[in-house]
Amino acid sequence: MTRTHADAEPGDLPLSALLSQVLVAFTIEFDNEFERQMVHRTTRHGSGGASVHGPWLVSLVMWANCMQFVSDDGIPVRELYHRARTKTNLNGMQRWGYIAIEPNPADPRPKPPRSTWLIRAKPAGRKAREVWRPLFGMIEKRWEERFGEDNVQRLRKLLWAVARQVELDLPDCLPILGFGLFSKDSDYKPRTAARHHAEDGLPLSALLSQVLLAFAIDFEIGSDVSLAMGANVLRVLEEKQVRVRDLPVLSGVSKEAISMALGLLARKRLIAVEADSSGGRGKAIRLTKAGLEAKDVYGKSIRAIEQRWKSRFGEEAVLALRRSLEGFVGVSASTSSPLFGGLEPYPEGWRASVRKPDTLPHYPMVLHRGGFPDGS
């Protein structure tokens, strides 16, 4: 039987999973450094002391889809969405202390539409921008030291060789997963010449995101199941029972993300939720006949897309990108992967107090909760 869990080797992994694991590893390392440098609050930290005045901790995505575009003078809501090319969690970013949203004082209308309201960076948001901005270069430098400068630069070039051929003007990050945990959150416009030129200098995380999002869009066209659900949940389920409590370990995504996905799969009647036949007190999940068919379709679809990409972007370009990504993932997609070499959290970080992952997601679970790549 084909391996699907943490023991899978890079050659077994689809291109989308290789892209995901490299992107997730970069993001977690980036987020750990942001957490170390930025005064902040979390559920585990910030009940007192200086951190009580900090903003709620969020992930790289919230820089990419929001804060990089928000100035002290303000940006209209609709202009933010235009520049970001994806939706953000404005209510969350306001509630968490990064931004303020209010009507434009220069607008004479008594009730101007919210799309014209101005988004301004609050003091905590301005501080967060200062911390975030240099981290891309810092983490890429670490990767050059760990993996080799030539290998990192080669990966950038190979990603760009594919990304520049994508006709759509994709955002600098993966979108926050929408209804059904689908990735496509808008009708992306064709890339303009100006955007095409500017994207040559994108951070490594943005290039990974754009190529992975292009793959997700191809997968989700006509699919009843999102790539996030297929890659992280259907993939690790079987005809026999799998305990619910084991799913975060098997998939690499949070229990909150798993709970959302299971609810959706249950409504589609792709899974059955049962008492644990081994005698455990928790619930167990098994795939229904329809679920087994959906899992089979998922596996065939991701392989078919990779083959189509060889015709679309060039066989050598796709094969070279795969080989490059496999070099970062290493001989195993589990904790022996070189990607885990940079994922050790700082002792005071929130990830230091939770179970360390055995594997990384096969597709990032970017949720409204703060944009963390594993749905935390």
Secondary structure, DSSP 4 states (H G I P E B T S, - for coil): ----STT--GGGS-HHHHHHHHHHHHHHHHHHHHHHHS--B-SSS-SSSGGGGSPBP--HHHHHTTGGG--SS-EEHHHHHHHHSS---HHHHHHTTSEEEE--TT---SS--GGGPEEEE-HHHHHHHHHHTTHHHHHHHHHHHHH-HHHHHHHHHHHHHHHTT--B---SSPPPP-GGG-S--S-PPBPPHHHHHHGGG--HHHHHHHHHHHHHHHHHTT-SS-HHHHHHTGGG--SS-EEGGGHHHHHSS-HHHHHHHHHHHHHTT-EEEEE-TTS-SSEEEEE-HHHHHHHHHHHHHHHHHHHHHHHHH-HHHHHHHHHHHHHHH-S-SBTTSGGGGG-PPPTTSGGGGSPPPSB--SS-B--TTT--TB--
